[in-house]
C-alpha cells in the first residue's frame, strides 16, 4: 500500500491534532471503509453505524499510530474489529428493508440464489478465513497488504485464503461445482 507525500503530511498534521487534516484523510478512505463495513454487516444502516464507530475510534486512537504510511491499513484493521464487535452484539435475526426486496425482484432468481448461497457459506467460515477472503477478493488487496492489515506473515494469509477457498468449495460442492462439471462434460 503506497501512501503519497501529501497523505503522509496529512497524517502527520492529524496526528498533531489538526481536525481538518483528519477529515480530509477520512474523506479519501470513506468509500473503501463503507464497502468493507457493508460486506460484513449486510445492511446499510448498520454499515453506517459501524463506519461512524470506526471514525470515532480512529480519531481517538490517532496519537497511537506510530507510522503514518500505514494509516490506511490501520483504518481497515479498525473497521474489521468494529464489524466483528458489532456483529457479536447484534441478534442473529436480521430484518430486511422493503426496498431491498424490490431490488431482489428485479434480479434473476438463479443469480440471487447463488449469491445468497455464497454469502451464507462465507458467513459460516471461521473469522480468519472470512476476513482474508473479503480483503483479497472483495477489496482486492494483495497478500502483502493483507498481511500488514492483519499483522501476520504473508504465508499465514496465503494459508487462510487457500483454506477459506477450500471450505467454500466444500460447502458449495453439491450445488454449483457439480453443475459446472456437468456443463463442461457436455461441451466435449
C-alpha positions as CSV (number, residue, x, y, z in Angstrom):
1,X,0.0,0.0,0.0
2,X,1.6,3.2,-1.1
3,X,0.9,6.5,0.5
4,X,1.5,9.8,-1.2
5,X,3.6,12.5,0.3
6,X,0.5,14.6,0.7
7,X,-1.3,11.9,2.5
8,X,1.7,11.3,4.8
9,X,1.8,15.0,5.6
10,X,-2.0,15.0,6.3
11,X,-1.5,12.1,8.7
12,X,1.3,14.0,10.4
13,X,-1.0,17.0,10.8
14,X,-3.9,14.9,12.0
15,X,-1.5,13.2,14.4
16,X,-0.6,16.6,15.8
17,X,-4.3,17.5,16.4
18,X,-5.4,19.1,13.1
19,X,-9.0,18.0,12.7
20,X,-9.3,19.3,9.1
21,X,-6.4,17.1,8.1
22,X,-8.2,14.1,9.7
23,X,-11.4,14.8,7.9
24,X,-9.5,15.0,4.6
25,X,-7.9,11.7,5.2
26,X,-11.3,10.1,6.1
27,X,-12.9,11.6,3.0
28,X,-10.2,9.8,0.9
29,X,-10.9,6.4,2.6
30,X,-14.6,6.6,3.3
31,X,-15.8,4.6,0.2
32,X,-13.4,1.7,1.0
33,X,-14.3,1.7,4.7
34,X,-18.0,1.8,4.0
35,X,-17.8,-1.1,1.5
36,X,-15.9,-3.2,4.0
37,X,-18.5,-2.5,6.7
38,X,-21.4,-3.3,4.4
39,X,-19.9,-6.6,3.3
40,X,-19.6,-7.6,7.0
41,X,-23.0,-6.4,8.3
42,X,-25.1,-6.6,5.1
43,X,-27.3,-3.7,6.0
44,X,-26.9,0.0,5.0
45,X,-27.9,1.4,8.4
46,X,-25.6,-1.0,10.3
47,X,-22.8,-0.2,7.9
48,X,-23.2,3.5,8.6
49,X,-23.2,2.9,12.3
50,X,-20.0,0.7,12.1
51,X,-18.4,3.3,9.9
52,X,-19.2,6.0,12.5
53,X,-17.8,3.9,15.3
54,X,-14.6,3.4,13.2
55,X,-14.1,7.1,12.7
56,X,-14.5,7.8,16.4
57,X,-12.0,5.0,17.3
58,X,-9.6,6.2,14.7
59,X,-9.8,9.8,15.9
60,X,-9.3,8.8,19.5
61,X,-6.5,6.3,18.6
62,X,-4.6,8.5,16.1
63,X,-2.0,9.5,18.7
64,X,-1.1,5.8,19.0
65,X,-0.4,5.5,15.2
66,X,3.4,5.3,15.0
67,X,4.0,5.1,11.3
68,X,1.9,7.4,9.0
69,X,2.5,5.2,5.9
70,X,0.2,2.6,7.5
71,X,-2.7,4.9,8.1
72,X,-4.9,3.2,5.5
73,X,-4.2,-0.4,6.7
74,X,-4.7,0.8,10.3
75,X,-8.2,2.1,9.4
76,X,-9.1,-1.2,7.7
77,X,-8.0,-3.1,10.8
78,X,-10.1,-0.8,13.0
79,X,-13.2,-1.3,10.8
80,X,-12.8,-5.0,10.7
81,X,-12.6,-5.1,14.5
82,X,-15.7,-2.7,14.8
83,X,-17.6,-5.1,12.5
84,X,-16.7,-8.1,14.5
85,X,-17.7,-6.4,17.7
86,X,-21.0,-5.1,16.2
87,X,-21.9,-8.5,14.8
88,X,-21.2,-10.2,18.1
89,X,-23.5,-7.8,19.9
90,X,-26.3,-7.9,17.4
91,X,-29.0,-10.5,17.4
92,X,-28.7,-13.3,14.8
93,X,-32.1,-12.3,13.3
94,X,-31.8,-9.6,10.7
95,X,-34.7,-7.6,9.3
96,X,-34.8,-6.9,5.6
97,X,-35.7,-3.4,4.4
98,X,-38.7,-3.4,2.0
99,X,-36.7,-1.6,-0.8
100,X,-34.2,-4.5,-0.6
101,X,-36.9,-7.0,-1.6
102,X,-37.9,-4.8,-4.5
103,X,-34.3,-4.8,-5.7
104,X,-34.2,-8.5,-5.4
105,X,-37.3,-8.8,-7.6
106,X,-35.5,-7.1,-10.5
107,X,-32.6,-9.6,-10.4
108,X,-32.7,-13.1,-11.9
109,X,-33.8,-15.7,-9.3
110,X,-30.9,-18.0,-10.1
111,X,-28.3,-15.3,-9.6
112,X,-29.9,-14.3,-6.3
113,X,-29.8,-17.9,-5.0
114,X,-26.2,-18.3,-6.0
115,X,-25.2,-15.0,-4.3
116,X,-27.2,-15.9,-1.1
117,X,-25.6,-19.4,-1.0
118,X,-22.1,-17.9,-1.4
119,X,-22.8,-15.3,1.2
120,X,-24.2,-17.9,3.7
121,X,-21.2,-20.2,3.1
122,X,-18.9,-17.3,3.6
123,X,-20.6,-16.4,6.8
124,X,-20.1,-19.9,8.1
125,X,-16.3,-19.7,7.7
126,X,-14.0,-19.1,10.6
127,X,-13.5,-15.4,11.1
128,X,-9.8,-15.5,10.0
129,X,-10.7,-17.2,6.6
130,X,-13.7,-14.9,6.0
131,X,-11.6,-11.8,6.6
132,X,-8.8,-12.9,4.4
133,X,-11.2,-13.8,1.6
134,X,-13.1,-10.5,1.9
135,X,-9.9,-8.4,1.8
136,X,-8.5,-10.4,-1.1
137,X,-11.5,-10.8,-3.4
138,X,-13.9,-8.1,-2.4
139,X,-11.5,-5.3,-1.5
140,X,-8.8,-6.5,-4.0
141,X,-5.9,-6.2,-1.6
142,X,-2.7,-8.0,-2.3
143,X,-1.5,-10.8,0.0
144,X,1.3,-8.5,1.2
145,X,-1.2,-5.7,2.1
146,X,-3.5,-8.2,3.9
147,X,-0.5,-9.3,5.9
148,X,0.1,-5.8,7.0
149,X,-3.6,-5.2,7.8
150,X,-4.0,-8.4,9.8
151,X,-0.5,-8.1,11.3
152,X,0.5,-11.6,10.4
153,X,3.0,-13.2,8.0
154,X,2.3,-13.4,4.3
155,X,2.4,-17.2,4.4
156,X,-0.4,-17.2,7.0
157,X,-2.5,-15.0,4.8
158,X,-2.0,-17.4,1.8
159,X,-2.9,-20.3,4.0
160,X,-6.1,-18.5,5.3
161,X,-7.1,-17.7,1.7
162,X,-6.4,-21.3,0.5
163,X,-8.2,-22.9,3.4
164,X,-11.1,-20.5,3.1
165,X,-11.5,-21.2,-0.6
166,X,-11.3,-25.0,0.2
167,X,-14.0,-24.6,2.8
168,X,-16.2,-22.6,0.4
169,X,-15.7,-25.3,-2.3
170,X,-16.6,-28.0,0.2
171,X,-19.8,-26.1,1.3
172,X,-20.9,-25.3,-2.2
173,X,-19.7,-28.6,-3.8
174,X,-23.1,-30.3,-4.3
175,X,-24.8,-27.1,-5.5
176,X,-22.6,-25.5,-8.0
177,X,-19.4,-27.4,-8.7
178,X,-21.3,-30.5,-9.8
179,X,-23.3,-28.3,-12.2
180,X,-20.2,-26.8,-13.6
181,X,-18.5,-30.2,-14.1
182,X,-21.6,-31.5,-15.9
183,X,-21.7,-28.4,-18.2
184,X,-18.0,-28.9,-19.1
185,X,-18.5,-32.6,-19.8
186,X,-21.5,-31.8,-22.1
187,X,-19.4,-29.4,-24.1
188,X,-17.0,-32.1,-25.2
